[in-house]
Amino acid sequence: MSLSLSAFFSSSDPTAADGLPKFQPTVRRGEHGGGRMAKGGGGLIWATAEDLARNRPVVLSLYRQILRALNSPELPLGHAARLAKKAECRAIFIFGAEERSLHNIRDLLDAARHTLGILNRGRLP
């Protein structure tokens, strides 16, 4: 059975001539640009060099904002506790820098944004 591409794409019927459903690509776009990181329909879950380069400024910005928020006098922290929190933040970002899974990178960025929101309200995460 031969099918022409024009008949396949122009048909309004959701199934092809052989009775199987047609492939309809979907692009999922989250509030944080999730559709940009994943490769369209290929099933790739590992970050490419391009993905890592695109995320680098975002990660550095979040890291700096979290460190700045930890320096806030509104937080009920002594000097030693403040240094410990900064060291914990640094360790999380260092281990996160080795991550290559797109889903885990997205989750780490969401967690960093959430932590920053909590810190900006004057509470400890």
N, C-alpha and C positions, 0 to 999 in steps of 0.2 A: 504494500500500500504506500503510495507516495503522496506526500503532502507538500504543498508549496508554502514557503514562509509567509507570503502575503496573505494567503488564506488563513494561516494559523494566527497571525496577529490582527487581522481585520475582523474576524468573526466576533460577534457579540455573545455567542454561546460560550459559557464558562468551561465546556469540555471540548477537547479536540475531536477530530473525525474518528479516532480509534476508541473513543469513549473514556479516555483518561483525562483527568483534570489538567488544565493548562497551567504552566508555571507563571505565577504573577509575582514579580519581585516586590518586596515591601521594604521600606526604609523606616527603621525605628529611630526616632530622634527624641532623646530624653531632654530634660530641662538643662542638662550640663553638656549638651552636644554629643550624646552617646552615639549617634549615628555616624559621626565622623571617624570614630576610632575603629569600628568594625569594618572588615572588608565585605563588600556586598555579596551575600549569598555564598561565598566560598567556604564558610565555616572556619576561617582562620581565627584562632583565639589568642595567638601570640603576637606581641607587639613588634612592629618593624622599627627600623631606625627612624623612619619618618614619624611614626607615632610617638616615639620617645622624644624626638626633637620638638614635636608640637607640644608635648606636655611639659617640657623642661621649664619654660617661663612660668607656667601656672604653679608648678610644684615649688619653685624657688620663691615665688610671691607668697604662697600659703605658708611656707616655712618661716619666712621673715615676719609675716604678720602674726603668726603664733608666738614667735620669740618676743616680738614687741608687746603683744598682749600679756605675756607672762611677766613682763617688766612693769605692768600697770600697778600703781599703788592701791588700786581698788581691791586687788586680790588679797585675801587674808593669808599671806605667806611670809614666813621669815626668810632671812637670807639663804640659809642652808636648804630650806624646802624649795625656794625659787630656783636655786642652782640644780637641785635634783630634778625638778620638773623640766628644766631646759635640757639636761642630759638625757632624760627620758624621751623628749621630743626629738632630739638629735639622733638618738639610737633608732627610733621608729622610722625617721626619714632615711637614714643610712641603709637600714634593712629593706625599706620600701624601694630604694633606688635599684636594688638588684632584681626586683620583680619584673617578669616578662609577660604575665597573663593580662590581657586587656580587661577582663572582668575584675581581677584583683586590683589593677591600677585604678580603675573607675571607683571601686569600693574604697580604696585608700584616699582618693581625692574627696569623695563624699564625707568620709569620716573626718578628714582634716577641716573641711568647711563647717561641719557640725561642731567640732571642737572649738573652732574660731568663734562661732556664734555664741557658744556657752561662755567662753572667756570674755568676750565683749560685753556680756551681761553681768560680769563681775563674779561669776561662779567658777568653781573648779570642775573640770571634767572627770 
